[in-house]
Amino acid sequence: MTVPGHDFLDRQRFVGDPVADTLVADLMHTNRAHVLYAPLRLSPEELIKTKAADPVFDFLVGKQTYPKWFDEKRIIKGQELFEQYAVSIMSLLGMMALPYCYAACPGNKALYLTEKMRNSPGKRLAETGEFTLGVMRKGSHAKGKTGFVHINKTRMIHAIARFHLQKENWDSHWGVPINQEDMAGTNLAFSYVILAGLQQSGILLSPREKDDYIFLWKYVGRQLGIDERLLPDSFQDAHVLAETIKLRNLRKTEEGMVLTRELVRYYQLAFPKREAGFIESQMRYYLGPEVSGYLGLSEDPIKDQLITWANAWQEMQNIFSLPRHQLPQLMSNLGSLKKKTTDQPI
């Protein structure tokens, strides 16, 4: 991969997902929103079984195509790594990857202006968990399986958000909402940043394991409509691209601090009381002082030191113990999270 330059990235801020955006705009402008929203209420499993002749169903469950570089064995290897460390990965998603995205401006303005991202973080975490599990389960990208539909539903939701946000208080200087650079940054948060967090947790991965996981997310990103020039081929390429996007976008903003504050508040209510008091310290541990400062995470020398010692102990256990298969525990955790989220759907 040739790492994109700043001029290319600047242009990509004004590109969304032309195929999905055109479909959504056409339906909205012809007063056919009901045609758009009804299929999104169905699960991927229900969508696959439903036969309907309309453009939304065609988009969601139409012909599945693969890029020339598709390698099913590498996809499976990446999914096996996820299933092996599923609980650790999902924990890092909430404690590290999502807050990392909140620090990216102006991309975080789309999250901030989507009110339910601020007011219903538990529901959003559950939905993010379902999407991640849907594309990470072994075999989910084979023909006729649901991985493709999970991805297309997300593409459609992004396109709907772009349509509505640009009709409201959106500054065109920010680019388009959920643009190509921002989607590439999110893809890196779900892949490269997670791998960095696993390493920080004492989970030792081989170069090939890391590259296969990046490859899996390259495929998911491509299916999400991200330009292939923004999708790294290896862990090293991902590192360089992540640093480039970080330099361009990560900064301290009111939007990032509010999003983070609401996420922390949710965790403090959802976690047992003993763990709840250490949420910010745990986030600071994984994000580091620079990004934590951008997000307004409070320093607490005593708690921060206790978390450092606790994590050091856990890292030693991870280094010297055989890994357990974590997928069954993750399924149980996601079930509990869904029961706790009682707010209304979109």
C-alpha positions in Angstrom: 0.0 0.0 0.0 1.2 3.5 -0.8 0.2 5.7 2.1 -2.1 8.5 0.8 -0.8 12.0 0.8 -2.6 15.0 2.4 -4.0 16.3 -0.9 -5.7 12.9 -1.6 -7.0 12.8 2.0 -8.3 16.3 1.7 -10.3 15.3 -1.4 -11.7 12.2 0.3 -13.3 14.4 3.0 -15.8 15.4 0.3 -16.7 11.9 -0.8 -19.2 9.7 1.0 -20.7 6.5 -0.5 -22.0 7.4 -3.9 -24.0 4.3 -4.5 -25.8 4.3 -1.1 -26.1 8.1 -1.1 -27.8 8.2 -4.5 -30.3 5.5 -3.5 -31.2 7.3 -0.2 -31.5 10.7 -1.8 -33.8 9.4 -4.6 -36.1 7.7 -2.0 -36.2 10.8 0.2 -36.8 13.3 -2.5 -39.7 11.2 -3.9 -41.4 10.8 -0.5 -40.6 7.0 -0.3 -38.9 7.0 3.1 -41.1 4.1 4.2 -39.5 2.0 1.5 -36.2 2.8 3.0 -36.9 2.3 6.7 -39.0 -0.9 6.7 -36.2 -3.3 5.6 -33.8 -1.8 8.1 -36.1 -3.0 11.0 -35.5 -6.6 9.9 -32.5 -8.7 11.0 -30.0 -9.9 8.5 -31.4 -13.4 8.8 -34.9 -12.1 8.1 -33.7 -10.0 5.1 -32.1 -13.0 3.5 -35.3 -15.0 3.8 -37.5 -12.1 2.5 -38.1 -11.8 -1.2 -39.1 -8.3 -2.3 -38.6 -6.5 -5.6 -37.5 -3.0 -4.6 -34.2 -1.1 -4.8 -33.5 -1.2 -1.0 -33.8 -5.0 -0.8 -31.6 -5.3 -3.9 -29.0 -3.1 -2.2 -29.2 -5.0 1.1 -29.2 -8.6 -0.1 -28.3 -8.3 -3.8 -25.5 -10.1 -5.6 -22.4 -10.5 -3.4 -19.2 -9.7 -5.2 -15.6 -10.3 -4.1 -12.5 -8.3 -5.0 -9.7 -10.0 -7.0 -7.5 -10.1 -3.9 -10.1 -11.9 -1.7 -8.6 -14.8 0.2 -11.1 -16.8 2.2 -8.3 -18.6 4.2 -7.0 -15.2 5.4 -10.5 -14.0 6.2 -11.1 -17.1 8.3 -7.7 -16.7 10.1 -8.6 -13.2 11.0 -12.0 -14.3 12.3 -10.4 -17.1 14.3 -8.2 -14.5 16.0 -11.3 -12.5 16.9 -13.1 -15.5 18.3 -10.1 -16.4 20.4 -9.9 -13.0 22.0 -13.5 -11.8 21.5 -14.1 -10.5 25.1 -10.7 -8.7 25.1 -11.4 -7.2 21.7 -14.9 -6.0 22.6 -13.7 -4.5 25.8 -11.0 -2.6 23.9 -13.6 -1.5 21.4 -15.5 0.3 24.2 -12.5 1.5 26.3 -10.1 2.4 23.5 -11.3 2.4 19.9 -14.6 4.3 20.3 -13.1 7.1 22.5 -10.2 7.3 20.0 -12.8 8.0 17.3 -14.4 10.7 19.5 -11.1 12.6 19.4 -11.1 12.9 15.6 -12.4 16.3 14.4 -14.3 17.3 12.4 -15.4 13.7 12.0 -16.8 13.6 15.6 -19.2 16.4 14.7 -21.4 13.8 12.8 -21.5 11.7 16.0 -22.2 14.7 18.2 -25.0 16.0 16.0 -26.6 12.6 15.9 -28.3 13.1 19.2 -28.8 9.5 20.1 -25.1 8.9 19.9 -24.9 11.2 23.0 -28.1 10.2 24.8 -28.2 6.4 24.2 -24.6 5.2 24.4 -25.7 1.8 25.7 -27.9 1.1 22.7 -25.1 2.3 20.4 -22.6 -0.1 22.1 -25.0 -3.0 21.7 -25.5 -2.2 18.0 -21.8 -1.8 17.4 -21.3 -5.1 19.2 -23.9 -6.8 17.0 -22.3 -5.4 13.8 -18.8 -6.5 14.9 -19.9 -9.9 15.8 -21.8 -10.2 12.5 -18.8 -9.5 10.4 -16.2 -11.3 12.7 -18.0 -14.6 13.1 -16.2 -17.4 11.3 -17.7 -18.1 7.8 -19.9 -15.0 7.9 -18.6 -13.8 4.5 -19.3 -16.9 2.5 -22.0 -16.6 -0.1 -25.5 -16.7 1.4 -24.3 -15.8 4.9 -25.2 -12.7 6.9 -21.9 -10.8 7.0 -22.7 -9.1 3.7 -26.1 -8.0 4.9 -24.7 -6.6 8.2 -22.3 -4.5 6.2 -25.0 -3.2 3.7 -27.3 -2.3 6.6 -24.5 -0.2 8.0 -23.8 1.4 4.6 -27.5 2.4 4.4 -27.6 3.8 7.9 -24.5 5.9 7.2 -26.1 7.2 4.0 -29.3 8.2 5.8 -27.2 10.0 8.4 -25.4 11.9 5.7 -28.7 12.9 4.1 -30.2 14.3 7.3 -27.0 15.9 8.7 -26.4 17.9 5.6 -29.9 19.3 5.7 -29.3 20.7 9.2 -26.5 22.6 10.8 -23.7 21.1 8.8 -20.7 23.3 7.7 -19.6 22.3 4.2 -16.0 23.1 5.2 -16.0 19.9 7.3 -16.5 17.8 4.1 -19.4 15.5 4.0 -20.5 13.6 7.1 -19.1 10.1 7.5 -16.7 10.8 4.6 -14.0 8.5 3.2 -11.2 9.7 5.5 -13.4 9.4 8.6 -14.6 5.9 7.6 -11.0 4.9 7.0 -10.1 6.2 10.4 -12.9 4.2 12.0 -11.8 1.1 10.1 -8.3 1.6 11.6 -9.8 2.0 15.1 -11.6 -1.3 14.8 -8.5 -3.1 13.4 -5.1 -1.5 14.0 -6.0 0.3 17.3 -7.5 -2.9 18.7 -4.4 -4.9 17.8 -2.3 -2.3 19.5 -4.5 -2.6 22.6 -4.1 -6.4 22.6 -0.3 -6.0 22.5 -0.6 -3.5 25.4 -2.6 -6.1 27.3 0.2 -8.7 27.0 -1.5 -10.7 24.3 1.4 -11.7 22.0 0.5 -12.0 18.3 2.6 -13.0 15.4 3.2 -10.7 12.5 1.0 -13.0 10.3 -1.8 -12.9 12.8 -1.8 -9.2 12.9 -1.6 -8.9 9.1 -4.5 -11.4 8.7 -6.7 -9.3 11.1 -5.9 -6.2 9.1 -6.7 -8.1 5.9 -10.1 -9.1 7.3 -10.9 -5.5 8.1 -9.6 -4.4 4.6 -12.3 -6.7 3.1 -15.0 -5.4 5.5 -13.9 -1.8 4.7 -14.0 -2.4 1.0 -17.6 -3.9 1.3 -18.6 -0.8 3.4 -17.7 1.3 0.4 -14.3 2.6 1.5 -11.9 3.4 -1.3 -9.3 0.6 -1.5 -6.5 3.2 -1.5 -7.5 3.9 2.1 -7.3 0.3 3.2 -3.9 -1.0 4.4 -2.5 -4.4 3.4 -0.5 -5.0 6.6 -0.1 -4.0 10.2 2.9 -1.8 9.3 0.9 0.0 6.6 -2.0 0.4 9.0 0.4 2.0 11.6 1.6 4.6 9.0 -1.9 5.4 7.8 -3.2 5.7 11.4 -0.4 8.1 12.3 -1.1 10.2 9.3 -4.8 10.4 10.0 -4.1 11.1 13.7 -1.8 14.0 12.9 -4.5 15.5 10.6 -7.6 15.0 12.8 -7.0 14.3 16.5 -7.4 17.3 18.7 -9.3 18.6 21.8 -12.9 19.6 21.0 -16.1 20.2 22.9 -17.8 17.5 20.9 -15.2 14.9 21.7 -15.3 15.7 25.4 -19.1 15.5 25.5 -19.3 12.2 23.7 -16.6 10.8 26.0 -18.3 12.1 29.1 -21.6 10.4 28.2 -19.8 7.2 27.4 -18.0 7.3 30.8 -21.3 8.1 32.5 -23.0 5.0 30.9 -20.1 2.8 32.0 -20.3 4.1 35.5 -24.0 3.2 35.7 -23.6 -0.2 34.0 -20.5 -1.5 35.8 -20.3 -2.8 39.3 -19.6 0.0 41.8 -16.0 -1.1 42.5 -15.1 -1.1 38.8 -17.1 2.0 37.9 -14.8 4.3 39.8 -11.8 3.3 37.7 -13.4 3.8 34.2 -11.5 7.0 33.3 -8.2 5.6 34.6 -8.7 2.5 32.4 -9.4 4.6 29.4 -6.4 6.7 30.1 -4.2 3.6 30.4 -5.0 2.4 26.9 -5.4 5.8 25.1 -2.3 7.4 26.6 -1.9 10.9 28.0 -2.1 12.8 24.6 -5.5 11.4 23.4 -6.8 11.3 26.9 -6.1 15.0 27.2 -8.0 15.6 24.0 -11.0 13.8 25.5 -10.9 15.6 28.9 -10.4 12.4 30.8 -9.5 13.3 34.4 -6.2 12.4 35.9 -6.2 10.7 39.3 -2.7 9.8 40.4 -3.8 7.1 42.9 -6.4 5.4 40.7 -4.1 5.7 37.6 -1.3 3.9 39.5 -3.7 1.2 40.8 -4.9 0.6 37.3 -1.3 0.4 36.0 -0.4 -2.2 38.6 -3.7 -4.2 38.0 -3.1 -4.2 34.2 0.6 -5.1 34.6 -0.5 -8.2 36.6 -3.1 -9.1 33.9 -0.5 -8.6 31.2 1.8 -11.1 32.9 -1.0 -13.6 33.2 -1.8 -13.1 29.4 1.9 -13.6 28.5 2.4 -16.8 30.5 -1.0 -18.5 30.2 -2.6 -20.4 27.3 -5.5 -18.3 25.7 -9.1 -19.4 26.3 -11.6 -19.3 23.5 -13.6 -16.2 24.5 -16.6 -16.2 22.0 -19.1 -18.0 24.3 -18.4 -15.4 27.1 -18.8 -12.6 24.6 -22.2 -13.9 23.4 -23.4 -14.0 27.1 -22.1 -10.4 27.7 -23.9 -9.1 24.6 -27.1 -10.7 25.7 -26.9 -8.9 29.0 -26.1 -5.6 27.3 -29.2 -5.9 25.1 -31.4 -6.5 28.1 -30.1 -3.3 29.7 -30.8 -1.1 26.7 -34.5 -0.2 26.8 -34.5 3.1 24.8 -36.5 3.2 21.6 -35.0 2.3 18.2 -34.3 4.8 15.5 
